[in-house]
Amino acid sequence: MQKILIISFILISFFSLFSTASKTFNIDQTKLDSIEKKYGVIAKNRVEEWDSMIETSKNETILNKLKNVNDFFNQITYRSDLVTWGTKDYWATPFEFMGKGSGDCEDYAIAKYFSLIKLGVPDDKLRITYVSYRKTNTSYEEAHMVLTYYHKVGVEPVVLDNINKTLQIASKRHDLKPVYSFNASGLWQAKTKGEARVGNNELRSWKDLMSRF
């Protein structure tokens, strides 16, 4: 009898642990199942790790929120849209990005943006910023995207990037030259002295992205 009770206790403990491990906080099970069906178990596990990161970051300071989100997505492999999606330019949703397990610069910036929104960071403090990136000691420049966080209006933003993976104040990133930036509500153009709002976000790629949420 005692042996049966011990076995029963072990089984109950095992299934209890399994249930706890499978619990999600910021994504429903139906969505998680659809990700597994479309992209596989590894993708499902990645999304569960994202879910856990979001949950544990909710009561963190803003700096830790930025760092946790930046570090999480920077683990994902960089690949061009042509390799990942078979097309020259594709802006993936965060779940598509995590599902595929690869993407290019705008996918990192977009995923970080929406994850920080999920953590309660106001939209007006975040911008997805299109920049010209110059490699050190070269004249080579290429188009690139980063996420920027503005603690207050008019102050230097913090840059969240997948090339230089550490959080940096914008003035420390001599390799980046801003061109324009945007969020869900607006579009800004970089100027010689600061920046200027030029209207609402009417970018076609953004509208296509939002249609897939």
C-alpha positions in Angstrom: 0.0 0.0 0.0 2.8 2.4 0.9 4.6 1.6 -2.3 1.4 2.5 -4.3 1.1 5.8 -2.4 4.7 6.7 -3.2 4.3 5.9 -6.9 1.1 7.9 -7.0 2.8 10.9 -5.3 5.7 10.7 -7.9 3.2 10.7 -10.8 1.2 13.6 -9.4 4.4 15.6 -8.9 5.6 14.8 -12.4 2.4 15.9 -14.1 2.2 18.9 -11.9 5.7 20.0 -13.0 4.9 19.3 -16.6 1.7 21.4 -16.3 3.7 24.3 -14.8 6.4 24.1 -17.5 3.7 24.3 -20.2 1.9 27.2 -18.6 1.9 30.4 -20.7 1.2 33.9 -19.5 1.2 36.2 -22.6 0.1 33.9 -25.4 -2.9 31.5 -25.5 -2.5 27.8 -26.1 -4.3 27.9 -29.4 -1.8 30.3 -30.8 1.1 28.3 -29.4 -0.3 25.1 -30.9 -0.6 26.8 -34.3 3.0 28.0 -34.1 4.1 24.4 -33.4 2.0 23.1 -36.3 3.4 25.6 -38.7 7.0 25.9 -37.6 7.8 22.9 -35.4 8.7 22.1 -31.8 11.8 24.2 -31.7 9.8 27.3 -32.7 7.2 26.5 -30.0 9.9 26.3 -27.4 11.4 29.6 -28.6 8.0 31.3 -28.2 7.6 29.8 -24.7 11.0 31.2 -23.8 9.9 34.6 -25.1 6.7 34.3 -23.0 8.7 33.5 -19.9 11.1 36.5 -20.6 8.2 38.9 -21.0 6.6 37.6 -17.7 9.7 37.9 -15.6 10.5 41.3 -17.1 7.2 42.9 -16.2 8.3 44.2 -12.8 11.9 45.1 -13.9 13.3 48.6 -14.3 13.0 50.1 -17.8 16.8 49.5 -18.4 16.4 45.8 -17.6 13.3 45.6 -19.8 15.3 47.0 -22.7 18.3 44.7 -22.0 16.2 41.5 -21.6 14.3 42.1 -24.8 17.4 43.1 -26.7 19.4 40.1 -25.5 16.5 37.7 -26.2 16.0 38.6 -29.9 19.7 39.0 -30.6 20.1 35.3 -30.0 18.1 34.6 -33.2 20.2 34.0 -36.3 20.6 36.7 -38.9 19.6 35.8 -42.4 18.4 37.9 -45.4 14.8 38.0 -46.4 15.8 36.2 -49.6 17.1 33.3 -47.7 14.4 33.2 -45.0 11.3 34.1 -47.0 12.4 33.8 -50.6 11.7 37.5 -51.3 13.8 40.7 -51.3 12.0 42.5 -48.6 9.6 41.1 -46.0 8.7 42.6 -42.6 8.0 39.7 -40.3 5.7 39.8 -37.3 7.4 38.8 -34.0 5.8 35.3 -34.1 6.9 34.8 -37.7 10.4 35.9 -36.8 10.5 33.5 -33.8 8.8 30.8 -35.8 11.4 30.9 -38.6 14.2 31.4 -36.2 15.9 33.8 -38.5 15.5 37.3 -40.0 17.1 40.5 -40.9 17.5 43.9 -39.2 14.0 45.1 -39.4 12.7 41.8 -38.0 14.8 42.3 -34.8 13.7 46.0 -34.5 10.0 45.1 -35.0 10.1 42.2 -32.5 11.8 44.3 -29.9 9.3 47.2 -30.5 6.2 45.0 -30.0 7.7 43.1 -27.0 8.4 46.4 -25.2 4.9 47.6 -26.0 3.7 44.3 -24.4 5.8 45.2 -21.3 3.9 48.5 -21.0 6.5 50.9 -22.6 4.5 53.8 -24.2 4.5 53.9 -28.0 5.7 57.5 -28.0 9.0 56.4 -26.3 9.8 53.9 -29.0 10.9 54.4 -32.7 12.0 51.9 -35.3 14.8 53.9 -36.9 16.1 53.5 -40.4 19.9 54.3 -40.5 22.9 54.1 -42.7 25.4 51.8 -41.1 29.2 52.3 -41.8 31.6 49.5 -40.9 34.6 50.7 -38.8 37.6 51.9 -40.8 35.8 51.5 -44.2 33.8 53.7 -46.5 31.2 51.0 -47.0 27.7 51.9 -46.0 24.5 49.9 -46.0 20.9 50.3 -45.0 20.1 49.1 -41.5 17.3 49.3 -38.9 17.5 49.6 -35.1 15.0 50.3 -32.3 15.5 53.4 -30.3 14.0 54.3 -26.9 13.5 57.9 -25.7 13.3 58.2 -22.0 12.1 61.9 -22.3 11.3 64.1 -25.2 14.4 65.8 -26.7 16.9 63.5 -25.0 19.3 61.1 -26.7 17.7 57.7 -27.3 19.1 54.4 -26.3 19.8 52.1 -29.4 18.8 48.5 -29.4 20.7 46.8 -32.2 21.5 43.3 -33.6 25.0 44.3 -34.9 26.4 46.0 -31.8 24.4 43.9 -29.3 25.0 46.1 -26.2 22.7 49.0 -25.3 24.2 52.2 -26.4 23.3 55.9 -26.3 22.9 57.1 -29.9 25.9 59.5 -29.7 28.1 56.6 -29.0 27.1 54.9 -32.2 29.4 56.7 -34.6 28.7 54.0 -37.1 25.0 54.8 -37.5 23.5 57.8 -39.3 19.8 58.2 -38.8 17.6 58.7 -41.9 14.0 58.4 -40.7 12.1 56.8 -37.8 8.6 55.6 -37.2 6.2 54.0 -34.7 2.6 53.1 -34.9 1.5 56.7 -34.8 4.0 58.7 -36.7 6.9 59.2 -39.1 10.0 61.4 -38.4 12.7 62.5 -40.8 16.3 63.1 -39.5 17.6 66.6 -39.9 21.0 68.2 -39.5 19.8 69.5 -36.1 17.4 67.0 -34.7 14.4 65.6 -36.4 11.0 66.6 -37.7 7.7 64.8 -37.7 6.5 64.5 -41.3 3.1 62.9 -40.7 1.4 59.6 -39.9 3.0 56.2 -40.5 1.7 55.4 -44.0 4.6 53.0 -44.9 3.3 50.2 -47.2 5.5 47.6 -45.5 4.1 48.6 -42.1 0.5 48.3 -43.3 1.3 44.9 -44.7 2.9 43.8 -41.4 -0.1 45.0 -39.3 -2.5 43.1 -41.6 -0.8 39.8 -40.5 -1.3 40.4 -36.7 
